[in-house]
Amino acid sequence: MLNQPISTVLTQVQQNLKQLYGEQLEKLILYGSQARGTAQPDSDIDILIVLKDVFNYSQESEKISQLIADLCLEYNVLISCAFANSEQLEHHDSGFFRNIRKDGLVI
């Protein structure tokens, strides 16, 4: 169960990214300690942004950087975002994607 401040932050992230990406946004997945329920008070919020099509990672990072920075300041938390498409999420065999498939929570 996520605590209320984290839920509020996730709702804001979700609303802003839906507005930014529209139909290109497939889903958001919370992963890491917040998803596993092992977060400490100073733990960051790790979010995987799953896009429907092929994308340029650096361009997408740049696109969301100000939005995420503003939310970090507003809520006094560190939000870390990564990007993938469905193919990468479902089929890459790296530890990163295996852990997300195992522990991640779709927002």
Residue frames relative to the residue before (quaternion, step in Angstrom):
aa qw qx qy qz dx dy dz
M 1.0000 0.0000 0.0000 0.0000 0.00 0.00 0.00
L 0.3366 -0.7492 0.5381 0.1894 3.57 -0.78 1.02
N 0.4622 -0.6675 0.4940 0.3111 3.55 -1.05 0.72
Q 0.7033 -0.5229 0.3005 0.3763 3.54 -1.22 0.55
P 0.6626 0.4914 -0.3491 0.4446 3.67 0.78 -0.79
I 0.6435 0.5076 -0.3306 0.4679 3.61 0.99 -0.78
S 0.6356 0.5291 -0.3281 0.4565 3.59 0.95 -0.82
T 0.6394 0.5234 -0.3190 0.4641 3.58 1.01 -0.80
V 0.6476 0.5072 -0.3106 0.4763 3.58 0.94 -0.89
L 0.6717 0.5034 -0.3018 0.4519 3.59 0.87 -0.94
T 0.6239 0.5306 -0.3345 0.4662 3.58 1.03 -0.74
Q 0.6617 0.4975 -0.3034 0.4718 3.59 0.95 -0.85
V 0.6321 0.5184 -0.3303 0.4718 3.59 0.97 -0.86
Q 0.6668 0.5174 -0.2984 0.4457 3.56 0.85 -1.00
Q 0.6730 0.4976 -0.3012 0.4568 3.60 0.83 -0.93
N 0.6834 0.4895 -0.2882 0.4586 3.58 0.90 -0.92
L 0.6883 0.4698 -0.2937 0.4683 3.59 0.93 -0.84
K 0.6030 0.5324 -0.3620 0.4711 3.62 1.07 -0.60
Q 0.6518 0.5048 -0.3115 0.4726 3.56 1.00 -0.80
L 0.6832 0.4974 -0.2796 0.4557 3.58 0.97 -0.86
Y 0.8085 0.3205 -0.1313 0.4758 3.58 0.81 -1.04
G 0.2423 -0.7890 0.5321 0.1887 3.61 1.09 -0.50
E 0.8502 -0.1162 0.1134 0.5009 3.55 -0.95 -0.96
Q 0.5500 0.6204 -0.3917 0.3990 3.61 1.20 -0.36
L 0.6401 0.5120 -0.3205 0.4748 3.61 1.17 -0.56
E 0.2357 -0.7881 0.5555 0.1214 3.56 -0.60 1.14
K 0.7490 -0.2707 0.1961 0.5720 3.57 0.86 -0.98
L 0.3071 -0.6929 0.6157 0.2156 3.50 -1.41 0.23
I 0.1048 -0.7928 0.5992 0.0380 3.54 -0.99 0.85
L 0.2957 -0.7136 0.6125 0.1680 3.53 -0.88 1.03
Y 0.0499 0.7966 -0.6009 0.0435 3.58 -0.85 0.92
G 0.6396 0.5283 -0.3885 0.4011 3.57 -1.28 0.04
S 0.8256 -0.2773 0.1736 0.4598 3.53 -1.31 -0.34
Q 0.6133 0.5454 -0.3633 0.4410 3.61 1.03 -0.64
A 0.6799 0.4765 -0.2872 0.4777 3.60 0.99 -0.81
R 0.6940 0.4746 -0.2729 0.4675 3.58 1.03 -0.77
G 0.4514 -0.6940 0.4507 0.3339 3.58 1.20 -0.35
T 0.5779 0.5880 -0.3714 0.4271 3.58 1.22 0.43
A 0.3570 0.7714 -0.4661 0.2455 3.58 1.26 0.25
Q 0.3269 -0.6902 0.6152 0.1955 3.49 -1.26 0.67
P 0.7019 -0.4714 0.3032 0.4396 3.62 -1.18 0.28
D 0.7552 0.3644 -0.2132 0.5014 3.61 1.06 -0.64
S 0.3734 0.7377 -0.4856 0.2839 3.61 1.23 0.29
D 0.4590 -0.6668 0.5092 0.2922 3.53 -1.14 0.63
I 0.4168 -0.6521 0.5671 0.2819 3.53 -1.37 0.10
D 0.1468 -0.8076 0.5697 0.0407 3.57 -0.50 1.24
I 0.0061 -0.8080 0.5867 -0.0540 3.56 -0.71 1.11
L 0.2065 -0.7355 0.6327 0.1265 3.54 -0.98 0.94
I 0.2057 -0.7609 0.6086 0.0906 3.54 -0.78 1.11
V 0.1291 -0.8036 0.5797 0.0385 3.57 -0.47 1.23
L 0.1354 -0.7979 0.5868 0.0266 3.54 -0.62 1.24
K 0.5751 -0.6459 0.3952 0.3097 3.56 -1.12 0.68
D 0.7989 0.2643 -0.1236 0.5259 3.58 0.98 -0.74
V 0.6742 -0.4260 0.3932 0.4577 3.52 -1.37 -0.04
F 0.0296 -0.8087 0.5865 -0.0352 3.58 -1.01 0.80
N 0.4400 -0.6362 0.5574 0.3016 3.53 -1.37 0.19
Y 0.4443 -0.7424 0.4335 0.2522 3.57 -0.43 1.27
S 0.7003 0.4713 -0.2929 0.4490 3.59 0.79 -0.95
Q 0.6324 0.5197 -0.3416 0.4619 3.62 1.02 -0.67
E 0.6686 0.4870 -0.3077 0.4702 3.59 0.95 -0.82
S 0.6183 0.5377 -0.3429 0.4594 3.60 1.02 -0.73
E 0.6561 0.5031 -0.2978 0.4772 3.55 0.99 -0.87
K 0.6325 0.5663 -0.3232 0.4181 3.57 1.00 -0.88
I 0.7791 0.3470 -0.1830 0.4890 3.61 0.94 -0.85
S 0.4410 0.7517 -0.4369 0.2227 3.60 1.21 -0.33
Q 0.6952 0.4604 -0.2961 0.4659 3.62 0.82 -0.87
L 0.6225 0.5469 -0.3307 0.4518 3.56 1.00 -0.83
I 0.6933 0.4618 -0.2726 0.4814 3.59 0.86 -0.98
A 0.6292 0.5314 -0.3387 0.4549 3.61 0.97 -0.78
D 0.6456 0.5200 -0.3186 0.4596 3.59 0.96 -0.83
L 0.6695 0.4868 -0.3016 0.4731 3.59 0.95 -0.84
C 0.6048 0.5506 -0.3517 0.4553 3.59 1.05 -0.72
L 0.6858 0.4733 -0.2781 0.4779 3.57 0.92 -0.90
E 0.6591 0.5303 -0.3117 0.4327 3.57 0.92 -0.89
Y 0.7994 0.2909 -0.1327 0.5086 3.59 0.93 -0.91
N 0.3747 -0.7567 0.4613 0.2724 3.59 1.30 0.02
V 0.5334 0.5608 -0.4354 0.4599 3.55 0.88 1.07
L 0.3922 -0.6666 0.5677 0.2820 3.54 -1.31 0.27
I 0.0986 -0.7803 0.6172 0.0218 3.55 -0.74 1.11
S 0.0903 -0.7895 0.6068 0.0170 3.56 -0.73 1.11
C 0.0969 -0.8134 0.5732 0.0200 3.56 -0.73 1.06
A 0.0815 -0.7392 0.6664 0.0526 3.50 -1.22 0.71
F 0.3028 -0.7546 0.5581 0.1655 3.57 -1.24 0.45
A 0.1006 0.7522 -0.6498 0.0427 3.53 -1.26 0.55
N 0.3022 -0.6706 0.6114 0.2917 3.51 -1.33 0.04
S 0.7300 -0.4459 0.2745 0.4392 3.60 -1.23 0.24
E 0.6195 0.5561 -0.3392 0.4380 3.56 0.99 -0.82
Q 0.6700 0.4870 -0.2984 0.4742 3.58 0.87 -0.92
L 0.6691 0.5180 -0.3038 0.4379 3.56 0.84 -0.98
E 0.7522 0.4241 -0.2215 0.4532 3.57 0.82 -0.97
H 0.8290 0.3104 -0.1180 0.4500 3.59 0.94 -0.77
H 0.5578 0.5833 -0.4230 0.4119 3.63 1.11 -0.30
D 0.3018 -0.7916 0.5132 0.1376 3.54 -0.90 0.95
S 0.3602 0.7271 -0.5128 0.2805 3.60 1.11 0.49
G 0.6484 -0.5187 0.3922 0.3959 3.55 -1.24 0.43
F 0.5927 0.5879 -0.3520 0.4233 3.55 1.06 -0.78
F 0.7431 0.3996 -0.2309 0.4845 3.58 0.71 -1.05
R 0.5969 0.5478 -0.3709 0.4540 3.62 1.05 -0.62
N 0.6683 0.4961 -0.3024 0.4646 3.59 0.93 -0.87
I 0.6429 0.5057 -0.3304 0.4708 3.59 0.98 -0.74
R 0.6510 0.5027 -0.3240 0.4673 3.60 0.94 -0.82
K 0.6841 0.4886 -0.2799 0.4636 3.59 1.05 -0.75
D 0.8438 0.2354 -0.0642 0.4780 3.59 0.69 -1.12
G 0.5368 0.6792 -0.3959 0.3062 3.59 1.16 -0.41
L 0.2294 -0.7496 0.6088 0.1216 3.53 -1.23 0.66
V 0.3635 -0.7168 0.5486 0.2304 3.57 -0.70 1.05
I 0.3444 -0.7466 0.5386 0.1842 3.55 -0.83 1.05
